Amino acid sequence: MSTIRNIVILTGAGVSAESGIDTFRAGSGGGPSLWEQHRVEDVATPEAFARDPELVLRFYDMRREAIQAKQPNPAHVALARLDAEWNGELLIVTQNVDDLHERAGARRVLHMHGEHLNAWCTWCDKRSRWTGALIDRPACPHCGERALRPDVVWFGEMPYRMDEIYAAIRKADLFVSIGTSGAVYPAAGFVRDARRCGAATLELNLERSQGSNWFDETRLGPAGRLVPEWVDEVLA
Ligand SMILES: [Zn+2]
């Protein structure tokens, strides 16, 4: 590990699962994907918001309230420690929309799928920190229009800040994927981009993923155990 200076870490649902945060899950046997008893198509697409905004806003209001009662787990804490102690470049790209990386103390975090605790004004395009409800259509603090929506990337929408992510991957000496399915693009392609640019690649996951074959090394187990072990290694 002595030649490693620039690290890019991709985190997914597996990192927050041990904090009790559920994401949508693929239906078994070809059935619909479900998220808290809702079909993904009914709550997490722009079409759903246009069709039934109350359902979507209520769903996200519940999620926003729920995550504020959750706590970071040892995986978040270990990554925050790495962020604090690592002298080289580091970027934690997360697919998670909770704020558990930040609450554990991590600072170099990029939310490619947005954040539950932000509201996005579709009128003025500004973001506001938002911990309350959106169901009553509150006014945007910036422009006063009642045009706030959850600042989360829905299915069919472009992930945020891809240029920054690719720039970091191009410079990376080590790419680490933690708790992701390896099934959802563009994130599923990051490991190949990292390899092409010469980075070593490591996967930490509960079980083998669709992308496992692309990694130099895969370690299997719960994130709450694997991540602290790996951070100890890197900082040793
Ligand atoms: Zn506004």
Residues whose N, C-alpha, C, O or C-beta is under 5 A from the ligand:
A	BS01	ZN	C121 W123 C124 C140 H142 C143 G144
